[in-house]
Amino acid sequence: MSNARDALVRALGGAALVLFGIDAAAQSAYPSRPIRFITPYAPGGSTSVLARLVGQHLTQHWGQNVIVDNRPGGNTVIGTEALARAAADGYSIMLVTSTHSILPNLMKTPYDPIEDFAPIASLGVSPQVLTLNPGVPANTVQELIALAKAKPGQLNFASSGAGGPTHLSGELFNLLAGVKTQHIPYKGGGPAMIDLLGGHVQMFFSVPINILGHVKSGKLKALAVSGESRIAALPQMPTFTEAGLPGFDVKTWNGVLAPAGTPRAIVDKLSGEIAAILGKAEVREKLNSLGMSTMISTPEQFGALIASDLALYRKVVKSAHIRID
């Protein structure tokens, strides 16, 4: 019996060494071919800009192409499901936003937001800017509220997808201001911006990266920004608290996920390289110029953020009675 037990122990030990060797080999060889970087939104929005920025630095460092793969539709479900079904080998990753922690509270998704993914790292965090088409006769938050009360249901706001941060921003504005504006969902920030510029929608709660150029050129009006302080890119724009609507503190974070089961060595390699990219002065300056702050994290810290926001938005969705039509 003792000999049999000893043989079993030796066999298990050998298997562990083999697995360790495979994991180490995966780390040292990775990446040996192009990486697909999924974004679950249409081209032209902030996720595409971020994916290209990170992808370019990864490509330069590793000598392997990182190909941005836009998979819009289904309120980010199409792209996210594609990642969940991808091989867990590190060659399919995805740029994820706060929507990942919001959507499962609004609808049944064909994936589990926690169990089906391996967190890699967070990238950055952005406030939300209330932006108007210039044709809207309001130049302050209070003037917009008065207009919305005078015309209930006649103003509409765009979002980059039903159930995402820009959708919840609009619903929270309605709740706090005591008004009713209509939600118009799009398949990403790019298409929403086109219709906002064209006057087909009146309002858009956007991350700064999408609206800065248009505001500075006078094609759009920016009324207020969420958070505790103004942003350097638009220092004249007040916070919502300064504009008379305290409590509006919606922020959008971005990060990177891989399929569940991706080898830990590859997760750590990706996470470490992303942290190094975010630590570069030129990257921080680029993000700051777009109204975004870098947010460096470990895989565990990013996973904890996803889980905590999942619980937070569950409460927000329930209290505001938000549903996806």
N, C-alpha and C positions, 0 to 999 in steps of 0.2 A: 504493500500500500504506500509505504514511504517512497519507494523508488518511482512509483507511478505519479505520486504527488510532485516529486522533484522534477520529473520529466515534464509535467504540465507547467510548472513554474518556469522552467527553462524555455518551454515553447512560447508561453505568453510573453516572457521577457524578450525573446527573439522577435516576436511579432511587433512588440512595442518599438524595438530598435529599427525594424524595417519601416514602420509607420513614421517614426521620427526622421529616418533617412529620406523618405519620400517627401515629407513636409519641408525639410531643409533644402532638398533638391528643387522643390517647387519655388521656394523663395529665391534661391540663387539663379535659377533659370528664367524666372518671371521678370518682365514679359518677353516672350520670344516671337510674338506676332502682334498685329494691330489689336487695339482695344476698342470695343464699341461703347460709346458714352451716350446712353439714352437720356433724352429729356421728354417728359410727357406733355409737352406743350408745342404749339406751332412755332416756326422760326420767327425771329424778330423781337422776342420778348427778353426779359432779364435773364431767364434760365439759359437761353442760347448764348448770351454774352458771357455768362459765367462759365458755361461748359467749354466754350472756345478758349477762354482765358486759361482755365486750369488745364485743358487738353493740350494747348500749345506748350506750356511749361513741362508737362509730363513727356510730351514728344521730344522736346529738346534734351531733356535729361536722360531718357531711356533709349532714344533712337528708334522707337516704334510709334507708328501713327496712332493717335487717339481720334477716332472718327465720331463726330457728333451725329446722333441719330434721333431726329425729331419724330416723336410718336404721339401726336395730339389726339384728343377725342375722349369721350366717355368720362369727362371730369377727371382726367389723368389716369383713369382705370386702364386704358389700352396700353400705354407705355409701362405702367407699373406691373401689370400682369405679364407683359413681355419679359420684364426682368425676373419676376418670380419663377417663370418657366425656363429661364435661360440656364445653361450649364454653370455650375458653381465652381468655375475655374479661374475667375478674376478677369476674364476677357469680355465680360458684360457688366457694366456698372451703370448707375443712374444718378442724375442730379435730381434731388428731391426737395420739395418745399414744405412749408407748414401744412399744406393741403393733405399731406400723408397722414397727419394726426387729426385732421378735421373730417375728411370724407367718410371714414367708417362709422362716424356718429350720425351720418345723414342717410346712408344707404348701405345695403349689403354688398360688400366687395368680394370678388372672386379670389381674394388672397387675405391672409392675416397680416396686418401692418407691422406686427412684431415678429411672429414666428417664422414668416416666410422670407425674412431678409437679414442680412448681416450689416450692421452699421459700420461705416468706414470712418467718417469724420464730418464735422460741421464745416461750413465755409464762411458764412457771413450772416449778418442780421440787418434788416432794413425797416425803417418806419414806413407808415402809409401816408401818402399825400392826397388830400382832397383836391381834385383837379376838375376844372369846368371848361366847356367849350366857351369861347369868347362871346358867343351870342346870348348866353344866359345873363339876364340883368341882375347880377349879384356880384359884389366884389369883396364881401366878407362872409364869414360863416353865419353871422346873425342875419344878414340880408338874405342868404340862401334859405335859412330856416323860415323866415317870414314869407318868402316866395313859395316854398313848399307847402306851408300852411294855407296860403291863399289859393293854391292850385293842387289840392290833394290828389295824388295818383297821376298827375300830368307830367311830372319830371321823372326821368329814368336814369339809372346808373348801370354802367357796364361792369362786368367782372371778367377775369381771365378763366373762369370756369365755375359752374355752380358748386357750392360747397367749399370753395377755396377761401384764402384770407381776404381777397378783394370782395368776395360776396359777403362774408361775415362783417367786413368793415361797413358796407352799405347798410346791412340790417342793424348793426349796432348804432350807426348814425340815426336811423329811423327811430330806434328805441330811445336813445338819449335825448334826441331833439323833439320827440313827440310828433313826428311827421310820417307821411306815407309816400315813398318814392318806389318806382317799379324796377325790379331787377331784370337785366338783360344779359344772359351769360354768353361768353365767347370761348373759342378754343385756344386761348392764350392771350397774353398782353398785347402782342402785335396786332391781331385783328381788332381787338377792343380799341386800341389807339387809333386805328384807321377810321373807325366809325365815330369816335369822339372828335377827331379833327374835322370830319365831314359834317358834324352836327346831327348825326343820326341818333346819338345818345348825348345827354347833357352832362353827366357826371361820371367820374372814374376815380376809385380809390386805388392808387398805384404806388408801387415802390418808386423811389426817386429816379432810378436808372432809366425808366421808360418815358419820363416826362420832362426831364431837365432841359434838353435842347429845345423842345417845343415851347416851354414856358419862357426861356430866355429870348426866344425869337418872337414872342408875342402871339404865337398860334394857339396857346392855351393859357388859362389862368389857374394859379395855384393858391388856395385859400388858407390851408393850415396843414401841419404835420403832426403825426402822433409822437408820443414820447415826452421826455422831460425837458428836452432842449431843442433849440433850432438846429438846422443842419448847415454845415459850412457852405454847401453848394448853393443854397438859397437863404442867406442870412436874414433877409428882410421878411421872410415868411414866418408868421407866428405859430406857436404850438396850439393845439386845440384848447388847452387850458387857458392860454392867453387870449384865445379867440372867443372865450365864453362857453366852451363845451367840455368841462372837465370829465374825466372818466373814459375818454376815447384813447386807448393805449394799445391798439392793435399793431403788432410787429410781425414781419415775415422773416423766417430763417431759411437757409439753404444748406444742403449737405449732400453727402454721397453714400449710396447704398450698394450692396452687392447681393446676389442670391444667398439664401441661407445655405450653410454647408461649405461656403468658400473657405479654403484652408486658412488657418489663423496666420500663418507666415505671410500669405499674400495680403490679407487684411492689414496686418501690421506694416507691411512694406508700402502699401497704398496710403495708409493713414500717415505714416512718417513723411512720405514725400509730399503729401498735401499740406501738412503742417509746415514743412520747409518752404513750400511755395508761398503760403500765407505770411510767412515771416519775412519775405523779401520786401524791402522798402518800396520798390516800384509797384508791387502788387497792392500793398496797403494804400498807397497814394492813388492808384487807379480806382480801387473800391471806394475810398473816401470821396473822390471826385464825383462818384456816381451816387452819393448819399448812402453808402453801405459801410458797415464796420466789419472787420474781420472777426471771426469767432473760431479759435483753434480749440480742438477737443480730441480726446482719445475715443476709440470706438465705444467704450463703456459710457463715457459722458454723453456722447451723441445718442446712444440708445436710451439713456435715462431721460434726455430731453424729449425724444419722441414719445416715450411712455407717459411722461408728466403732462405734455400737451394733449395727448389723447384723452386723459382724464379731465383736463381743464376745459377743453372744447365740448366735452360731453355735457358739462354743466351749462355752458353758454348756449348751446343748441337747444337744450331743454328749456331754459328760462326764456329764450326769445321765440320759442315755438317755430324754429326754422325747419323747413322741409325742402327737398329738391323736387321740383315739379316733374 
